[in-house]
Amino acid sequence: MEDQLHQFMYQSPIGELEIIGNDAGIQAILFVDNTTETVLPNAPANVVPTHLPKVLQACVTQLDEYFMGKREAFDLLLNPQGTGFQRRVWEALCQIPLGQISTYKKIAKAIELPKGAQAVGGANGQNPLSIVVPCHRVIGSNGTLTGYAGGLWRKSWLLKHEKVKLPGTQLSLI
């Protein structure tokens, strides 16, 4: 069945990730200790741990390359489940290059919702595609690390891995 979801448990340097998707694309990449029903409500009933479709194989390969420092951008077929607004925010997040950070306010302006920083923060928090849709590259306007579904320690690790100068040093904001 083409629309049946498949899963793969990926061991990363910062914890186990559950990759969920099918031929239509990757629906979720979630830290296992943070999986919640609000992110992917149908996953427990529909996920089948069988052979990996090519799109999941590509995701595993690209995550390996990312963690080895050999990949700067992901080129995957993505199929996240979310509202139109959430998808606009997630698409804007994908425009933040590796090694750079942005703010909720700048993302709001980029999607032509200049007073929508708080709404952008909410959509950012619902991002079901950890690492690949780089919500970890968004910080508060005052330069502080703010919420991350995987935990602030992971956000800090990812930014250091990407060689971002963290708050307290010169920031590379886009």
Legacy VTK file of the C-alpha trace (Angstrom):
# vtk DataFile Version 3.0
C-alpha trace
ASCII
DATASET POLYDATA
POINTS 174 float
0.000 0.000 0.000
1.583 3.218 -1.217
0.287 5.537 1.529
1.242 3.237 4.390
3.729 4.895 6.727
7.108 3.337 7.431
9.433 4.052 10.302
13.137 3.878 10.980
14.846 4.422 14.317
17.997 6.462 13.693
20.816 6.639 16.233
22.230 10.171 16.216
24.970 11.672 18.394
22.278 13.542 20.337
19.726 10.794 20.768
17.465 8.439 18.916
15.327 9.874 16.114
12.196 8.277 14.721
11.879 8.880 10.977
8.357 8.392 9.609
7.339 8.592 5.973
6.258 6.901 2.778
6.676 7.367 -0.961
4.942 10.763 -0.662
7.786 12.012 1.553
9.103 12.287 5.073
6.307 13.210 7.492
8.260 13.369 10.721
11.714 13.204 12.254
11.197 13.197 16.000
13.428 12.756 19.005
12.092 9.583 20.599
12.051 11.040 24.100
9.877 13.903 22.820
7.379 12.109 20.582
3.889 13.396 21.313
0.501 12.716 19.814
0.119 16.394 18.934
2.896 16.215 16.344
1.819 13.182 14.315
-1.533 11.973 15.645
-1.903 8.864 13.453
1.630 7.506 13.723
1.128 4.783 16.351
-1.666 3.058 14.419
-0.246 3.448 10.905
3.514 3.028 11.198
4.882 -0.225 9.831
8.564 -1.048 10.566
9.304 -2.902 7.325
11.672 -2.309 4.410
12.668 1.300 3.913
11.279 3.239 0.972
13.926 5.154 -0.981
12.860 8.443 0.598
13.626 7.087 4.094
16.920 5.613 2.890
17.852 9.043 1.497
16.942 10.661 4.815
19.182 8.267 6.756
22.067 8.884 4.343
21.681 12.657 4.528
21.446 12.648 8.332
24.652 10.564 8.443
26.350 13.117 6.187
25.050 16.022 8.293
26.346 14.564 11.543
29.722 13.817 9.897
29.930 17.485 8.847
29.667 16.632 5.153
26.204 18.069 4.380
25.154 21.708 4.546
21.601 21.397 3.207
19.033 18.625 2.985
17.530 17.635 -0.347
14.648 15.375 0.633
11.053 14.871 -0.389
9.155 16.229 2.626
5.480 15.774 3.422
4.881 17.328 6.855
1.334 17.443 8.147
0.328 20.934 9.246
-1.785 23.980 8.546
-1.086 26.284 5.635
0.428 28.817 8.034
2.666 26.221 9.664
3.884 25.072 6.258
4.750 28.678 5.295
6.806 29.018 8.465
8.534 25.660 7.915
9.378 26.645 4.324
10.874 29.908 5.620
12.968 27.956 8.138
14.472 25.983 5.262
15.869 29.253 3.879
18.183 29.719 6.893
21.580 28.431 5.742
23.789 26.192 7.829
25.988 28.265 10.118
23.484 31.115 10.409
20.617 31.916 12.727
17.486 34.022 12.542
14.793 35.272 14.909
11.058 34.679 15.154
10.553 38.339 14.232
12.669 38.035 11.064
10.823 34.862 10.033
7.496 36.681 10.584
8.658 39.504 8.303
9.877 36.995 5.702
6.395 35.463 5.477
4.825 38.940 5.371
3.344 38.811 8.860
5.474 41.483 10.586
3.579 41.338 13.894
3.410 37.548 13.906
6.566 36.612 15.825
4.566 34.799 18.508
2.546 32.852 15.919
5.789 31.972 14.141
7.135 30.688 17.456
4.079 28.465 17.812
4.474 27.041 14.307
8.200 26.622 14.904
7.386 24.567 18.004
5.124 22.271 15.976
7.780 21.509 13.348
7.622 17.718 12.886
10.898 17.529 10.940
13.674 18.063 13.481
17.069 19.005 12.054
15.959 18.773 8.387
13.635 21.772 8.784
16.084 23.759 10.913
13.897 25.277 13.623
16.945 25.012 15.888
18.433 27.964 13.943
15.818 30.368 15.336
16.602 32.321 18.503
14.919 35.080 20.470
15.301 38.700 19.301
17.474 39.384 22.346
19.934 36.690 21.240
18.889 34.020 23.722
18.302 30.382 22.939
14.595 29.770 23.265
12.472 26.625 23.238
13.261 23.583 21.153
11.142 20.425 21.169
14.297 18.328 21.460
15.500 20.340 24.459
17.741 23.391 24.650
20.834 21.231 25.154
20.212 19.683 21.712
19.581 23.080 20.141
22.887 24.295 21.562
24.667 21.130 20.345
23.250 21.491 16.823
24.246 25.153 16.588
27.771 24.381 17.804
27.950 21.483 15.326
27.019 23.967 12.596
29.704 26.358 13.906
27.236 29.091 14.829
28.578 31.628 17.288
26.149 31.404 20.180
24.741 34.336 22.207
27.408 36.271 24.024
29.572 36.263 20.903
29.101 37.882 17.524
25.946 36.470 15.911
25.431 35.753 12.237
21.797 36.778 11.811
19.935 36.603 8.521
LINES 1 175
174 0 1 2 3 4 5 6 7 8 9 10 11 12 13 14 15 16 17 18 19 20 21 22 23 24 25 26 27 28 29 30 31 32 33 34 35 36 37 38 39 40 41 42 43 44 45 46 47 48 49 50 51 52 53 54 55 56 57 58 59 60 61 62 63 64 65 66 67 68 69 70 71 72 73 74 75 76 77 78 79 80 81 82 83 84 85 86 87 88 89 90 91 92 93 94 95 96 97 98 99 100 101 102 103 104 105 106 107 108 109 110 111 112 113 114 115 116 117 118 119 120 121 122 123 124 125 126 127 128 129 130 131 132 133 134 135 136 137 138 139 140 141 142 143 144 145 146 147 148 149 150 151 152 153 154 155 156 157 158 159 160 161 162 163 164 165 166 167 168 169 170 171 172 173
